[in-house]
């Protein structure tokens, strides 16, 4: 089980300050096309080890990003699901799984720390288990939606044009 990120964010900010590192509150860098090196948060989820490595490498600035689950994320996914051509049982399963995420509205679901060194970005990206599940569901629904769009683009069968 991954830690509660709502309580961890304050601890991270205090530790960064204790180490004398400057904090830049920025957007997620994991979603940018950068040459990044990712910390193994599955095996080593303790942010202190990442910050220790940053200090040892000579980092002076840590880019800090946190993401809180917004109601719109689930609503948009449900809307996208509504446009997919899936069997009723599968639709209901997705809908139940998405609705089970609603109690997490406003909760911190991801914390990302990063620093630059010699042209590379070093990233620590810690996510809650429920946010990983939500991301997986969103990816599946995007694929289903894309397949539905592809089917809409096919010409009507039975019609032939000599143009």
QUIQUILIN-V216580 format. One record per residue. N is the residue number from 1. RES is the residue in three letters. PHI is phi in whole degrees, -180 to 180 (none if undefined). OMEGA is omega in radians with two decimals (NA if undefined). D_CENTER is the distance of its C-alpha to the mean C-alpha in Angstrom with 1 decimal. Layout:
# QUIQUILIN-V216580
N,RES,PHI,OMEGA,D_CENTER
N,RES,PHI,OMEGA,D_CENTER
This chain:
# QUIQUILIN-V216580
1,UNK,none,3.12,17.3
2,UNK,-81,-3.08,14.7
3,UNK,-68,3.03,16.1
4,UNK,-71,-3.04,15.8
5,UNK,-76,3.09,13.6
6,UNK,-62,-3.13,15.8
7,UNK,-82,-3.10,18.8
8,UNK,-72,-3.07,17.3
9,UNK,-60,3.13,16.4
10,UNK,-66,3.13,20.1
11,UNK,-63,3.12,21.1
12,UNK,-64,-3.13,18.9
13,UNK,-61,3.11,20.4
14,UNK,-65,-3.12,23.9
15,UNK,-66,3.11,23.6
16,UNK,-61,3.12,22.6
17,UNK,-65,3.12,25.6
18,UNK,-59,-3.12,27.9
19,UNK,-79,3.11,27.2
20,UNK,78,3.12,28.3
21,UNK,-88,3.04,25.2
22,UNK,-79,3.14,24.5
23,UNK,-112,3.02,21.1
24,UNK,-116,3.14,19.6
25,UNK,-83,-3.04,17.1
26,UNK,-125,3.07,15.0
27,UNK,-79,3.12,12.1
28,UNK,-61,3.10,9.1
29,UNK,-97,3.14,11.1
30,UNK,-67,-3.11,8.8
31,UNK,-91,3.12,8.6
32,UNK,-90,3.07,12.4
33,UNK,-79,3.14,15.0
34,UNK,-120,3.05,16.2
35,UNK,-83,-3.02,18.1
36,UNK,-108,3.04,15.7
37,UNK,-119,-3.06,16.5
38,UNK,-96,3.03,13.9
39,UNK,-71,3.11,15.2
40,UNK,-81,-3.10,15.5
41,UNK,-74,3.09,13.7
42,UNK,-70,-3.11,14.9
43,UNK,-85,-3.07,18.5
44,UNK,-132,-3.07,18.4
45,UNK,-77,-3.10,16.1
46,UNK,-77,-3.11,18.6
47,UNK,-61,-3.12,17.5
48,UNK,-62,3.11,21.3
49,UNK,-66,3.10,21.7
50,UNK,-64,3.14,19.2
51,UNK,-65,3.09,21.1
52,UNK,-62,3.11,24.3
53,UNK,-65,3.12,23.6
54,UNK,-62,3.13,22.6
55,UNK,-64,-3.14,26.0
56,UNK,-62,3.13,27.9
57,UNK,-82,3.09,26.6
58,UNK,98,3.13,27.9
59,UNK,-66,3.09,24.8
60,UNK,-116,-3.06,25.9
61,UNK,-132,3.07,22.7
62,UNK,-114,3.04,19.2
63,UNK,-88,-3.07,16.5
64,UNK,-114,3.09,14.6
65,UNK,-137,3.01,11.4
66,UNK,-130,-3.13,10.2
67,UNK,-124,3.07,8.1
68,UNK,-107,-3.13,10.3
69,UNK,-68,3.10,10.0
70,UNK,-101,-3.13,12.4
71,UNK,-56,-3.11,15.0
72,UNK,-60,-3.12,14.6
73,UNK,-63,-3.14,11.2
74,UNK,-75,-3.14,13.2
75,UNK,-61,3.12,16.4
76,UNK,-63,-3.14,15.2
77,UNK,-68,3.08,14.1
78,UNK,-64,3.10,17.5
79,UNK,-65,3.09,19.2
80,UNK,-63,3.10,17.9
81,UNK,-61,3.13,19.0
82,UNK,-62,3.13,22.3
83,UNK,-91,-3.12,22.9
84,UNK,-92,3.09,22.5
85,UNK,-98,3.14,25.6
86,UNK,-124,3.09,24.9
87,UNK,-59,-3.07,27.5
88,UNK,-56,-3.14,27.8
89,UNK,-63,3.13,26.9
90,UNK,-67,3.10,23.7
91,UNK,-60,-3.13,22.9
92,UNK,-62,3.13,23.8
93,UNK,-64,3.09,21.6
94,UNK,-61,-3.12,18.5
95,UNK,-61,3.11,19.7
96,UNK,-63,-3.14,20.4
97,UNK,-63,3.12,17.1
98,UNK,-67,-3.14,15.3
99,UNK,-65,3.11,18.1
100,UNK,-69,3.13,17.7
101,UNK,-85,-3.07,14.4
102,UNK,-56,3.13,16.4
103,UNK,-61,-3.12,17.7
104,UNK,-90,3.11,14.4
105,UNK,-52,3.10,14.7
106,UNK,85,3.13,14.7
107,UNK,-83,3.06,13.4
108,UNK,-71,-3.09,11.2
109,UNK,-111,-3.12,8.1
110,UNK,-154,3.00,6.8
111,UNK,-127,-3.14,9.5
112,UNK,-125,3.03,9.8
113,UNK,-117,3.10,13.5
114,UNK,-154,3.02,15.1
115,UNK,-149,3.14,18.6
116,UNK,-103,3.07,20.7
117,UNK,-154,3.08,23.6
118,UNK,50,3.05,25.9
119,UNK,82,3.12,23.8
120,UNK,-119,3.06,20.7
121,UNK,-105,3.09,17.5
122,UNK,-103,-2.98,16.8
123,UNK,-122,2.99,13.3
124,UNK,-118,-3.05,12.5
125,UNK,-125,-3.09,8.8
126,UNK,-103,-3.12,9.3
127,UNK,-127,3.04,7.3
128,UNK,-75,3.11,9.7
129,UNK,-61,-3.10,11.0
130,UNK,-67,3.10,10.9
131,UNK,-74,3.03,7.1
132,UNK,-60,3.12,7.2
133,UNK,-64,3.12,10.1
134,UNK,-61,3.12,8.9
135,UNK,-61,3.10,6.3
136,UNK,-63,3.12,9.6
137,UNK,-61,3.14,11.8
138,UNK,-61,3.10,10.3
139,UNK,-63,3.13,10.8
140,UNK,-61,-3.10,14.2
141,UNK,-70,3.08,15.2
142,UNK,-62,3.11,14.5
143,UNK,-65,3.10,16.7
144,UNK,-61,3.14,19.3
145,UNK,-67,3.12,19.4
146,UNK,-64,3.09,20.0
147,UNK,-64,3.11,22.7
148,UNK,-64,3.11,24.3
149,UNK,-64,3.12,24.4
150,UNK,-63,3.14,26.1
151,UNK,-69,3.12,28.6
152,UNK,-69,-3.09,29.4
153,UNK,-86,-3.10,30.3
154,UNK,-76,-3.13,32.9
155,UNK,-67,3.12,36.5
156,UNK,-65,3.14,38.5
157,UNK,-76,3.11,40.4
158,UNK,91,3.13,44.2
159,UNK,-107,-3.11,44.5
160,UNK,-132,3.12,45.9
161,UNK,-120,3.11,46.5
162,UNK,-95,-3.13,48.9
163,UNK,-73,NA,47.5
